[in-house]
Amino acid sequence: MAAGPEAGALSPVMIFALVGVLGVGAQWLAWRLRMPAIVLMLAAGLIVGPGLGLFDPARDIGPLMGPMVSIAVAVILFEGGLTLNIQGLRGAAEGVWRLVILGAPLGWLGSTLALHYAAGLGWEASAVFGGIMIVTGPTVIAPLLRQARLARRPAQLLQWEAIVNDPVGALAAVLAFEVVLVIAATESAGGAALSMARGIAVALVLGLGAGWGLVRAFRAGHVPEFMKVPVLFAVLLGVFALADTVLHESGLLTVTVMGLYMANTDLPSYAELRRFKEHATVLLVSGVFILLAASMNAETLALLDARAALFVLITVLLVRPATVLLSLLGTRLPMNERLLVALTGPRGVVLVAVAGLFAERLVALGFEDAARLTPLAFALVAATVVLHGFSLAPLGRALGLAQKGPPGVILVGGSAFSTALGQALQNLEVPVLVADPNRIRLRSAREAGLRTFFGDILSEAAEHGLEVVSYGQVVALTDNDAYNTLVATDLAPEFGRENVFQLRRAREDDARHALPATLGGRRIGGEFDHAEISRRMAQGWGVRTTRLSADYTLEDWRADNPEAVPLAEMRATGGLTFIPRDKEPRGGEETRLIFFAPARKNG
């Protein structure tokens, strides 16, 4: 009789379904609870893995685990490189290069010393793992930055350091491992140096060549739009595999260089490619964290002792701060920004994945203490993810580098109405920015004390010059319906479609002028278009605010203001919600209602 599957083992279909549901579910729950997503993903993996024993990657996936994680990390790093536009480095370039050129070797040295003296590892294992530890995972940094709403420059420093140092850390580990091979007499010093040089050269040539070839092909129209993403993925996997064949882990450098090159070529399809890659990265980050957390078992976790805890503490509280502060010494960066970067160093999937790979190789060479590398890596990732997941936003606010209070609102289009709405929001302590490419239209907003931006909100000057992370909602209020629709459509992926609004378009109910639901934002201002709002403003209408309570309910307000159009409401919890024309205010005690209404009648 044929042997059946091992008792308790899940089918492959159930495994992938479970990983997907847990990963995406954890991210959604974190969004709802306003918690760090990485923390919930780690918790979910530990619960279904070593906790309940429902899922064991070694048992249920086996040899596919390593390649799956490697490919996922490659795609994540490529997407990270694709976000690194050199123009976005304004004001932070000096700090980034310091963190890479000086910070990487300093971090390698400090981590090696911590591993040897605190964790008790031998010099060989410490040197290899110390190289990997210079990485600060982009898989962790990206969701933390979205949640913390940091100022632009420290956010750039953390993001660029994480993405650039990831392949650098992997190559540092490779270099240390080649030295160990020489010490173990399995390879000559000349052979090791040649292998490293060849691997790095191949990685750079492949990365730049693939990026250049794809950009040329996309611009020349040799690849149709519907095939650009599949072709991109195929080339990405191909160059990653080729580079890794020449030198293990050099594929990470290849895909990062490829993404960095493509990000700085003004590719017309860049926005669409990047958005798709971001969606893919969310799925991959979720899956990788669930897999790595579930792969822990009781025997591995038992290797974590007091010395492991001491190692984590020294790494977080001494090695990371010392590395950053020494690297940034003498720069023009303010001390509060240096401290924020120094006290923020979460590790991610690359650390665990690469540590597991080299742990197996070192153990095979006879270095038994290398068996502790995987649990140490997991302990460092778990500790830093939990610590920084909960501390980054409060630390940023304490240092004056993160948005305090509710997210702000961008009003696109200068007019009497946008000024009145901006004043009403600002009186409720909501940050407001009024943007318009016509300086004259911004005069009333400036005189009212509102922050203004002279220029196109969709321009590169706005993208690189505005602290967009401080704003959570956009309202397009210009007299150009087509431009309002363009603004709402273009900014919807960044802000979320539920947070992008525009005025009703003239004749939009006419079948000849109707647009697909995929274009534009949610309508605000009831049935009034820009012309009607301007006419009513001239008649004395204005934007007013009232407080609802147990004695003055939403029904009372409606009876007093039958013509009024509700625009937004600020609830007692501090959350601002704009009211689309097809919705009614929720009301409730201590709610501030903002509405457009005629002037009050005397008597």
N, C-alpha and C positions, 0 to 999 in steps of 0.2 A: 504493500500500500504506500502510495507516495506521501512523503512528509508534507504536512500543511505548514502554513506560516507560523512563525513563533507566536506563542500565546501572548496576547496583549499588544502584538504589533498592529499598526494601522496600515491600511492599504495606501498605495502611492497617491491616489486621487484624494483620499481623506487627509493625507498629510499636507498636500498643497492647499487644500481648502482650509484646513485648520490654521496653517501659517498665515494665509491671506486674511482670514476673518480676525484672528488675534491681532495681527499687525495693524491693519487698517482700523479695526475696531478700537484698538488702544489709542491710535492717533485721534480718532473722532471723539472718544471719551475725554481725552486730554484737552481737546479744543472746547468741549462743553464745560468741563470743570476748571478750565484755565490752569491746567497743571502741565509740567514738562512731559511731552509725549514719550521721550526716551525712558523716563522712569517707569511709566506704565508698560511699555514694551518689554523692558527687562523683567518686571514683575510677572507679566503674562508668561514669558518664556520659562522663568523659574518655576512657576506654578504647574504648568503642563509638563515640564521636564522632570527635574529632580524632585519636585513637590509631589505631584500625583502620579508620575510615571506613565502618563498617557502617551508621551512622545519622546523617543530617544533617537536623535538624528543618526548616531552611529549604527543603531539597530535597524531603523526604518528607511534610511537613505543610503547609509554605507559609504562606498567610495565616491558617490556623487557629491557629498557634502563639500569637500575641498574645492572642486572645480566650480560649483555653484556660487560659493562665497567669493572666489577669486574673480569670476566674471561680474558678479554684482558690484564688487569694490571697484573694478575697472570702469564700469558704467558710471558709478557714483563720482569717481575722480574726473572722468571726462566731463560730466555735467558741471562739476565744480570748476574745471578749467574754462568751460564755456561761459561762465559768469564773470571771468576776470578780464574785463575790458580795461586796458591801460589808462584810458581817460578817466576811469572811475577812481584812480589812485591819487587824485589831487589832494595834496596836503598830507598824504599818508605814505608816499613812496619811500621816503627816507627810513621811516620806521619799519616798513615791510622788509626792505633789503637788509636792515640791521638784524631783524629777527631771523632771517634766513641765513645770511652769511656768517654772522657772529653767534646768533642764538642756537643754530643747529649744533656746531661743535661744542659750545658751552653746555648745552643741554645733554649732549651725548656724554661728556665727561662727568657732569653732575649725576646723571642717572646711573652710570656705571659704578661710581663710588657708592651711591645709595644702595644699589643691588648687592655689591660686595660686602659692605660693612653693616648694613641694616638687615637685608634679607639673608645674608650668609651664603650667597652664590660664589662659585669660583670666578676667577677673572675672565675665563673664556666665555662662559654663559653670560656673565655680566656685561661684557663688551658687546656681544651680539644683541642682547635684549636692550641694552642702553641706547643703541642706535635706533631701534624701533620706537623707543619711548619719546623721541623728540617730536613725534607726530601729535597734533591736536586735532582729532578727527573732524573733517567737514560734515560727516553724517550727523554729528552731534551739534556742531556749532550752528548750522543753518536753522534747525528748528528752535534753538535757544535764542538766536538773534531775532527771529520772527516774534517770539513771545516777549522778549525783554524791551523791544523798541529802543535800542541804543542810538546814540548820536552817530552820524555817518562815519567819522574818522576812526574811532575805536572799533566800530563794527567792521570797517574795511580791514583794519589791522588783524583782527581775529580771523576773519574769513580768508584773507590772502595767506596768512601764516599757516592756517590749517591745510589749505589746498596745496600750496607749494611745498610745505614740509612733509606731506604724506609720502610722495615718491622719494624725496630726499632721505627720509627716515628708513624706508625700505632698502634703498641703496646703501645707506650706512650699515645696516645689518648685514647686507651681502658682503660689503668690504670687510667687516669684522669676521664674518664666517670664513672668507677666503684666507684671512690671516690665521684663523684657527686651523684650517686645513694645512697650512704651511707648518704650523707648530706640531700638528699631529703627523707630519711627514707624509701626508697623502697627496701633496701637490707642492711643486716648487714655488719659490717666491716670484720668479719671473713668470711662470705660468699663471699664477693668481693675478698678478698685475695686468698681464695681457688679457686675461678673461674679463676683468673689470672694465678695462679700457674699451675692449671690443663691444661689450654689452651696452655701455653708456653711449658709445658712438652709434651703434645700430638703433638704440632707442630714440636718439635725437633725430637721426636721418629718417627713420620710419614715421615718427610723429609729425615732423615738419613736412615731409613728403606727402603723407596721407592728407594732412590738412590742406596743403597747397593744391593737391589734385582734386579734392572734393570741392573746394571753393571755385576752382576753374571750371569744373564740370557743371556745378550748379548755376554759375553765372552765364555760361555759354548755352544753357538750356539742353545739355546732353542728358540730364536726368529729369523726368517729368515730376511735377509737384507731388503726386500721390506716391512716388517711389523714393522721395528724398530721405525720409526717415528710415525706411528699410535699408537703403543703400548705406546710409550713415552707420547703422548698427552693424551691418555686415563688414564694412571696412574697419570699424572700431574693434570688433572681435578678432578680425584677421591680423591687424597690426599688433594687438595685445598678445596674441598667441605666438606670432613670429618673434617678437622681442623676448618673450619669456623663454622661448626655446634656446635663444642665444645665451641669456643670463637670467636666472630666476629672479623674479620681482622687478626686472627692468621694464616689464610691460606697463607698470604703473606710471613710470616716467614717460613712456611713449604716449599713452592716452592723455595724460595731463598736458603735455606739449601740444598735442594735436588739438585739444579743446582750446587751449590758450591762443594758438595761432588763429583758429577759426573765429574766436571771439573778437579779434582785433582787425578784421578784414572788411567790415561794413557789408556783410553778406545780406542781400535783400530778404532771404528766407530765415535770417538769424532768429527773429522773434518767435516764429512758429516752431523752429527746431528746438529752441531753448525751452519753450513752454512744454512741449511734449516730453523733453528730457527731464524736466522738473517733475512731471507726473510720474514718469517711470522711476525716478529716484525715490519718490515717496514710497512706492510699492517695494522697491528693493531694500531701502533702509529698514522698513518694517520687517520684511522677511528675514534679512540678515540678523537683526537683533533678536528676533524670536528664535532663530536657529542656534545662534551662539549661546543664548541663555539656556535653552533647553538641552544643549549638549553637555552642560555641567552635570556631574554625578557626585554621589556621596564620597567616593574615593578621591576625586579631584578636589572637592571642596575641603576634604579633611587635611589636605596639604597646607591649607591656610592657617597659620599659627600667629603667635604674638609678634614674631619677627616680620611676618608679612604685613601686619597692621602698622608696625613701626616704619617699614619701607614706604607704605602708602602715605603716612603722615609726613615723612621727610620729603617725599616727592612733591606733595601738594603745598606744604607750608614753607619749604626751604629751597628745593632745587628749582621749581618753576619760577617763584618770585625772583630769586637771585639771577637766574638766566635772563629773564626779561629786563630787569632793571640794569644789569651790566650791559646788555646789548644796546639798550636805548640811552645809555649814559652819553650826555653831550648833545642829544638831539633837541629840536625845538618843541617837542611834544610836551604839553602841560603835565604836571605830576599826577593829576587825577586820572588822565588817560593812561599813563604808564602803570599806575597802580591797578586800574581795572584790568588791563591786559595781563599784568603780572599775577593777579589773583584769579585768573580765568584760564584754565587749561584742561578742558575735558578731553578724554581719549575716546576713540571710537573703534569701528569694526576692523580697520586696517591693523591696529595694534594686536588685537586678538588673533586675527587670521594669520598674520605673518609670524607672530610669536609661536603659534601652534606648528607652523611649518618648520621653523628652525629648531624648535624643541625636539621634534622627531629626529632631525638630522644630527643634532648634537648628541642625543642619547645613543644613536647608532654609532657614533664615533667613540663612545665610552665615557662621555661626560654625564654621569647619572644625575647630577643636580639640575640639569636642564629640564628634567621632568616637571620642575616647579614653575617653569616659565608660563605655561598656559593658565594655571590658577592665579598666578601673580598678575598676569595681564588682565584676566577677568576681574580680579579684585580691584585693580586700579581703574578700569573702565567703569565698573559699577559705582565705586566710591566717588569718582569725579563727576559722573553723570548725575547722580543724586545730589551731590553737593552743589554743583554749578546750576543744575536744573532749578533748584529752589533759591539760590543766592544771587544769580546774575542780575535779575531785574531789581531786587532791593539794593544790591551793591551799586548798580548803575544810577539809581535814583539818589542814593546817599552821596555819591560822588558828583552829582549834577550832570550825569551823562545819559540819562534816560528820561523818557517822557513821563511826567507826573500828571495824575488826574486822567480824565477821559481822553481818548484819541481826538485829534483835531479834525477840522473840516476844511476842504479846499473848495472855494466858490470860484468857478471859472466864468469870467465875464464881469466887468465893472459896470455898475448901473446903480440908480437910486435904490432899486429893490435889493440887489445883492449887498449893498452897504447897510440897508436896514436889517436884513437877515443876519449879516455878520455882526452887527452891534447887539442884536438880541442874543445871539449865541455867545458872544464875548461876555455879555453881562452875566451869563450862567457859567462863566469860567471855562468855556470851551475854546481852545486855540483855533483861530480862524486865519486863513490865507486867501486873499482875493488875487486872482491872476488874470491878466489881460495883456495882449500885445500892443494895445493902444494906451499910451501913458495918460492921455487926457481923461479916459474913462476911469482911471484909478484915482483921480483927484479926490472925489468924495470919500472914498475908502481911506485914503491917507489922512484926510482932514478929520475923519472919525476915529483915528488912532488904530486902524486895522493894519495888520501886516499885509504887504502887497508884493507881488512878483510881476515885474514888467517883462513880458515875453510870452511865447507860446508854451503852454503847460506840457505839450508833447515833445518839446525840443530837447536836444541833448543838454543844453544849458540848464533846463529844469531838472532833468534826470540826475545830473552830476552836481548841481548846485543847491538843490533843495533837500532838506531833511524830510523826505517823503515818509520815512518810518514814523514820524510824529503825527501823521494824519491817517485817519481810518476811513473817511468817507469823502466822496467827491460829488458836487452838485454843479451841473453845467447849466448856466443861466444866460448865455449870450443871445444876441438877436439873430444868430445864424443857426437854424435848425440842423442843417447838415453838419456843421462843426460840433454842435452839442452831441449829435449822434456819434460822430467820430471819436470825440473825447471819451464818451461813455463806453464805447466798444473797445477802444484801445486800452483803457485803464481797468476794465472789468477783471481781466485775469489777475492783475496785481492786487487790487483792493477787494476783490470778490464782487460778483454781480449784484449781490444783495446790498452792497454799500455804494453803488454808483447810481446817480439820479440825474434827470434832465427835465426841462420844461416840456409840456405838451407841444408837439409840432403842429404848425398850422396845416389844416386840411389832412391830418394824419388818418382820419376815419374814412377818407375817400379811397376807394380801391386802387385808383391810379397812383396814389402817393403812400400807400401802406408799405411798411417795411417788415421783413421777417423778424420773428421774435429774437433771433440771435444777434440783431443789431440794436445798439442803443442801450439806455439804462431804464430804470424804473421811473415812471412819471411822477412828478411832484407839482403841487400848485393846482390841484383839481383840474377843471376843464379850461383853465386860463393858459393861453400861450403868451409869448413875450410881449406881443403888441397889446393884448388885453390887460396884462399886468401893468404895463407902462401907462396905459390910459387910466386905469383905476388909481395908480399912484398919483397921477395929475389931479384926480378928483378928491384926493385926500385920504385914500386908503393907506394903510401902513402895516408893518409887522409888529405885533404886540405879544406880550407874554402874560400869562395868568397862572396862579397856583390853585390847583384843585385840592380839596380837602373833604372831610366828612360833612362839613356844612355847605360846601360849594362843590357839587359834583359835576361830572361831565354833562349830565342832562341839564343842570342849571346853566352851565356855560353855553350849551347849544341853544337854550331858550333865550338867553341874553344876546346871542350873536348868530342869528339865523343865516346870515349871508357869509359868515366867516369860512375861510378855507384853512383847515389844520395843516401845518407844515412839518412840525416835529414835536417830540415830547421828551423831556428829561425826567427820568424816573428817580425815585428816592435813592436807588443804588448808585446813581451817577452815570448811568448809561444813556446816551443820546440815540434816539431812533427817529429817522425821518419817516413820514407817513405818505406812502404812495396814494395816488388818487383813488384806487380801488379798495383802500383799507380805511378803517375808522380808528381814531385814537383808543388806546386801551384804558386810559384814565387811571384812577386810583389815587389814594391819599398821598399828599406830598409830591404829586407829579406837576412839573412845570410844563404848560402847554404853550407852544409857539404857533401863532396863526396869523393869517393875512385877512384884514377886516377893515370896514369903513371907519372913519374917525368917530369917536364917541360923540353922541349928541348931548348938548348942554341941557340940564334939567332932567 
